[in-house]
Amino acid sequence: MFSDQRLADLNQPLLAEHQLHFQHLADSPRLRYQDVQAVVQKLIEFQVAIPSWALGTGGTRFGRFALGGEPRTLEEKIGDVGILQSLNRSSNSISLHIPWDIPQDIAGLQQLLKQQGLVIDSVNSNTFQDQKDQPQSYKFGSLSHTEKAVREQAIQHNIDCVRYGEQLDAKTLTVWLADGSNFPGQQHLRRAFLRTQESLAAIYEAMPTDWTMLVEYKPYEPNFYSMVIPDWGTSLALCQAIGANAQVLVDLGHHLPNTNIEQIVGRLRQFGRLGGFHFNGSMYGDDDLTTGSTKPFQLFLIFNELVDSALDQTVPAAAVAYMIDASHNVKDPLEDLLQSVENILSAYAKALLVDRNALNEAQESNDVVRAEEILRDAFLSDVRPLVAEAYRQSGGALNPIAAYRAEGVREQLIHQRGKHSVSTGL
C-alpha cells in the first residue's frame, strides 16, 4: 500500500521542518554525552512484535463495537502488519495466537511474510477458553487441573502450538494461564502449583532445544481469589525449575496498582530471566490502554533499567522479546498500534539520553536530588525528532499516523473487506 516513492512524497512537505528540529536537538546540551547517530541507530534496530489478535477492535463483557475493514484471515492480518511495518519500520514480526490463527497454507504464508518483510517470532497458547468440540473443559483449570485428562489436553495443545510455530520458523512459546480459584478452599494452593510445574516441564521437554518458553503472570482475573501464577516470583520459580530456556514474561497491565515494575525488570535482568515484554497501558486493571498513554514516566523508568542493565557486563546477556498486547475498544487498531510503537521508541530514546556516569556518581554519593534531576532531564527531552529520524533513515514515514490517514487506509480496508468484517479471535 505504501511504495518507497509514495512515502518519499508524503515525507517531502515535512522534511525541512523535521531537519530543523532534529539538528536543534542534535546541537543541544542534552546530547553532549551522546553520539546522535548511534542513538538513532539503536532506535532503528529496536523491533516490537504485533500480535495477531490486536488488529481488530476489542471490547468488554458489556459489548464490542466493530470498526469495519477488520482482517478476517491470517493472510489479511499479515497484510495489516505489513502496513504498520512500511510506515514505521519497527514492527517486523508477528506473534500468533492458537487456535484463533492456525496457519493453513504454510508455503503461501511464508511467501506472503517474505513479501511484506515480516517473520513469525512466537506462538501463544490458549487454555483460558473452551473451544468447539473440545473433549475436556478448562472451567476449573488447565495445566493445574485436578484431573489428569484435562492437564494432558492442555499440555498437548501447547505442544501443538510449538509444532505450528516450527512450520513458520518461530522460536518462542508464550504461556499465560487463567488457572486459579474464586473462593477460599476451592483449590489446594500448593498442589495446584506443583501440577502446573509438572505440566510446564512436559511442554518444555517437547520443545526444540533452540526454543524459549515465556511464562507470564497475572495477579487476578479471570479468578479473583487466587491465581496459580500471580506474580513474577512464582513465574521465576517455575522457570528455574523447568530449565535455562524458560524465561519470565512481564506484561505491563498484569500488576496491582502502584507496583514498582521497573524494579521487577531490574531484578529479572540481574537473574538473567527476563525473556519478554507485553507492552500496554493500565489505569485500573488490565485495561490494555495505549502504551505510554497514562504512565509515560513509568515506561521511561522501565527502559532506563533495560538500558542500564544492557551496559553492565555483570548482568547476563539475554535477548528480550518485545510485543504490544492491547485491546483497542474505541480507536482504529492500526492507529493505536502506531501510537504505541512511537511511545515505546520515545521512552527508549529518553533512556538512551541518560547521563550514566553522572547518575552513577549521584547514586554512589547518595545525592538524591541530583540523581532524580538527571532522570527528569532525560525524560523531559523532546525526542520526537530522534524517533522521526529513525523512521526516515529506515525508509518509513516521518509521521506514520498522518501518512496512514492521508492515504485513507481504513477506508480502503472497509471497501475491500466490508463494513461489518470481524477479526478472528474477537
N, C-alpha and C positions, 0 to 999 in steps of 0.2 A: 504493500500500500504506500510505502514511503521510499521512493528511489533516492539514491545519493543526490541526484540533481534537484529533486523536489525539496529535500532537506536543505540543500545549499540555498535554494530560492527562499525558503522560509526563514533561514538564518540571516540572509543578507540585510534586511531592514534593521535588524537588532545588533549587527556586528560592531558598528562604530561605538555605540554606547557601551556594549559589553567590553570592548577592548579598553575603553577609558576607565571603567570601574575595575577591571582586572589589573591594569597597570597601577592604578592608585593603591589597590590593596597590596600588590607586589612590592611597592616602594614604601609601604607604611612600616612604622617601627614594630608592629605586631609580628611581622615576618622576618625581623632582623636575625632571628636564630634559625631560619629555615631556608632550605633550597626550595623555591616555589615550584619549580617543575617537578621536583621529587614528590612534593605533596600531591600535585595534580596526577602524577603517575600512579600513586597509591590509590587515588580515587578511581582512576581508570581500571585498575586491576581488581577492585572490590566488586564482587558479584553477589547478588541476593536472589535466591530461587523464588519462583512464583508457584504456589500450589494450584493444582488443577481445580480445586473447589472454590477458589477465590475469584473466579471470573464471571460469576453471576451474582445477582443481588441476594443477600441473605434475608434473615428475618428473626423473629422470636416465636415463642409458642402462641403469641396472640395474632400473628399474621405475617404475611410476606407480600411485598408489592414489587412485582417483576418490572424490569426496566424496558425489556424488549431487545431483540438482537442478541440474546444470550447464546453462548455456544452449546449446541445440542449433542456434540460428539467430541471425542478426544481430539480428532483431527481439527475441529474448529477451535478447540481450546489451545492447541499448538499455534494456530493462526493468530489468536488473540495475544498470546505471549510474544509471538513474533512482532506484533505491532509495538508492544512495550519495548522490546529489545531494540528495534530500529530507532526508537525515539531517544532512549537514554543509554543504550549500550551497557547497561548494568544489570540486566535480568536475563542471563543466557542459559538458565536451567529451569526445569520444571520438576515439581515434586508430585507424584501420582498418589491418588487415594484409591485403594482397592476395597470393595468392589465397585465403587462409583465409576471408575475409569479403567476398566480392564482392557488392556491392549489386545486387539484382534489381528489386524493386518500388520505384522511386525515389519516386514520389508517396506511396506508403504509408509509406516510411521517413521522408520529410520531415514527414508528418503526425504520425507517432509521435514523432519528435525534438521537434517543437513542443509536443506534449502533455506531454512529460517535461521541457521546458525545457533541452534539450541541443542541441549542434551537433557536427558532424564537423569537426575542425580540421586533421587531417592524414591522410596515407596513407603506409604503409610497404611498400616493395617486398621481394620475396623472390627472390633469386638464389643462396641458400645451399642450396636443395634442388632436386632434380629432381621435377617434377610428372608426374602420369599423362599419358601420350601426348605428352610434351614431346619435340620432334624432336632437340634438341641437349642434351648433358649438361654440367652445371657441375662435374663431378668435378675438373677442372684449372683452374677459374676461370670467371668470368662476364665482367664488364666489362674484365678484364685478359687474357682468354684469348688464346692464340696464334692461334686460328682466327677469322677474321672473322665467319663464320656464327654462332658462339656469342656473340660480342660483340653482333652485331646483334639476336639474340634477346633478350639481356639488356637492351639499350637499349630495344627495343620494349616489353618488359614494364614497364619504368619509365614509359614514355610512357603505356601503358595505365592504369597506376595513377593518373597525373595526370588522365586522362580520367574515370575513375571518381570521383575526388575532385571534379572540376569539377561533376559532376551533383549533388553534395551540398554544394556551396559551401565545400569545404575550400580551403586556401591554401598548404599545405606538403607537400612530398615529403621523406621521410626515407630515406636510402640508407645501409645498412650492408652492407659486402662481407665475405664469408667468404674472399675470394681470398687466396692465399698459397702457401706450399710447405712440405713436411715434411722435405726433405732438401737438403743443400748441393749446389749445382749444378743442382737441379731446374728452377729458374726464373731467367731473366735479370732481375735485380732492377730495373735502370733501365728496360728496355723494358716490363716489367710496369707500372711506374708511368706511363710515357708513354701506354700503351694505355688505362689507366684514366682518365687526364686527358682523352684524346680522347673516350672513351665518355661521361664525365660531361658534357663540353661539348655533345655531341649531344643528351643528355637536356635539358640546361639550355636549349638553343635551342628545344626543342619545348614548353617550359613557358610558361604565360601570364606576362606581364610583372609581374603583381602577386603571383606565387607566390614562395615561398622554398624553396631546396634545402638540406636539412641533411645534412652529410656526417659520418658517425660514424666513430670509430676504435676499434681494439682491438689490444692488443699480442700476443695469442696466442689460439688456439682459433677455428676447428677446426684450423688449421695451426699447427705447433709449431716450425718452423724460421724462417719469415718470414711476416709479414702485409703485404699491399700497402699498407694504411693502418694502421700500428701505433700512431701517436701523434698528438697534437694538432698538432705541427709539420707533419707530412705532410698532415693534413687542411686546415690553414690554407693551405699552399702550393697545394693543389688548388683551394680556394675562391678564392684570389687570382687564380689563372689563369683560372677559369671566369667569374666575374662578381660584381657587387655583391650580388646576391640569393642567393649561395651562402655558407652560414654553417656554422661548426663546431658539432657536437653533442657534448656531454660526457655520457657515461654513467658514473655513479659506480662501477660494477662493472668498467669497462674500463680498469683501471690496474694496474700492477705493485705489489706490496706497498710501503707507505710512500711512495708518490708524493705529492707536495705538490699536491693537486688545487686547493686554494684559490689557489695561485699561478698555476696554469694559468687559472683563472677570471679572475683579475685581469688577466693578460696579454691574454686574448681580449677582455675588455671594453675594455681600452685600445685594442686594434686595431679595435674595432667589428665583431668577427667571432664573438661568442658568440651563436649562434642558438637553441640549445635544450639542455635537460637531460633525461636519463633518470634518475629517482631510484630507487635501491635501496640495499641494503647489501651489502658484500663482506667476507668473512672471510679466505678463502684464494685465491679467484679470482673469477670472475664468478658468484658464488653467488646473486645476486639475493635476498638476505635482506630482511626488512622494513626500509624506510628508517629510519635513525637507531637501529636496534636494537643495533648493536655499536660504532658510532663516532659518538656524538651530538656530541662536541666538534668533530670534523671537519666535520659537517654545519653546525654553527653558524658555523665559520670560513668556510665557503663562502658562507653567507648574509651574513656580515659583509662579504665582498668585494663581493657583489651590491648590498647596501645602500649601502656606501661609494661605489662607482662611480656609482650612480644619483644621488647627491648632488653629484658632481663635474662641473661644467659643461665641463671639458676633455675628458671622456670622451664619445665618440659615443653619442647616444641610440639605443637599438635594443631592439625587443621581444624577449623571450626566451620560447620555447615550453617549458612545463614538462609533464612526463609521468612517471608511475610505470611502470617497466619491471621487473616482478618475476615470479618463479615461486614459487607457493605450494605447497610439497610436502606439508606436514602440517597447515596451517591452513585454515580456511574462507577462501577467497579474498576474499570481501567484508569479512570482519572484518580481514583483513590489510591491505586497501586503506584501510579506515577508520583503522587504526593508523598506516599510512604517512602519510596526509594530516595526521593530528594531529601527528605528529613533525615533518613539514615545516613546518607552521604554527608550531609551538613554536620551532623553530630560527630561523625568520623573525622571530618576535616578539622573541626574545632579541637578535637582531642589531639590531632597531629600538631597543632599550633602551640600546645602547652610547652612552656619553657621547663623542660625536665630537670635540668641542673639546678635552676633556681628553686623549683618545687622541692627537690630532694634536700637542698640546704635548709629551706624553711622547715621542712618536716623534722630533720635531724636536730635542728636547734629549737624545736617546739615553738616556732613563730606562727601561731595560729592564724592571725590576721593576714600575714604575708602569704601563707600557703593558700588561704581561701581567695585572696585577691588575684593570685596567679591563675587559679582556675577560672575565676569570674572574667578575667581579662580575655582569656581564650574563648570562653563561652559567649561573651558579648560581641565577639568579632563577627562582622558580616561576611560570611564565607560563600555567599551565593555566587560571586564571580568565579571562585575556585571550582565549584561544582559545575557551573555552566561551561567553564573552560575544559573540564574533563569530558563533558558531553561532546563539546565541539571537536576536541582532538581525537576522540574515538569514533567520530563520524555521526554523532547524533544531533539532536535539536538543541539549540541554546535554551529554548523554553518549551519543554515537551508537552505540557498541557495546552499551551497556546497553539502549538502545531497540531495537536490532536483535534482541537476544536476548529481550527482553520480548515482542516480537511473534512470536517463533518463525519468523523469516523463512526460515531454511534448511529447517526442517521443512515450511513451506508450499511452498517451491520443489521439494522432493523429492516432495511429494504431487502437484504439478502436472506435473512433468517425469519423475519416476521415479527410483528409487534408482541406476540404472546409466546415466543420461544422461551423455554425454561432450561437453565443449565442443569446437567445431570448431577445428581447428588444433593440437589437442593429442592 
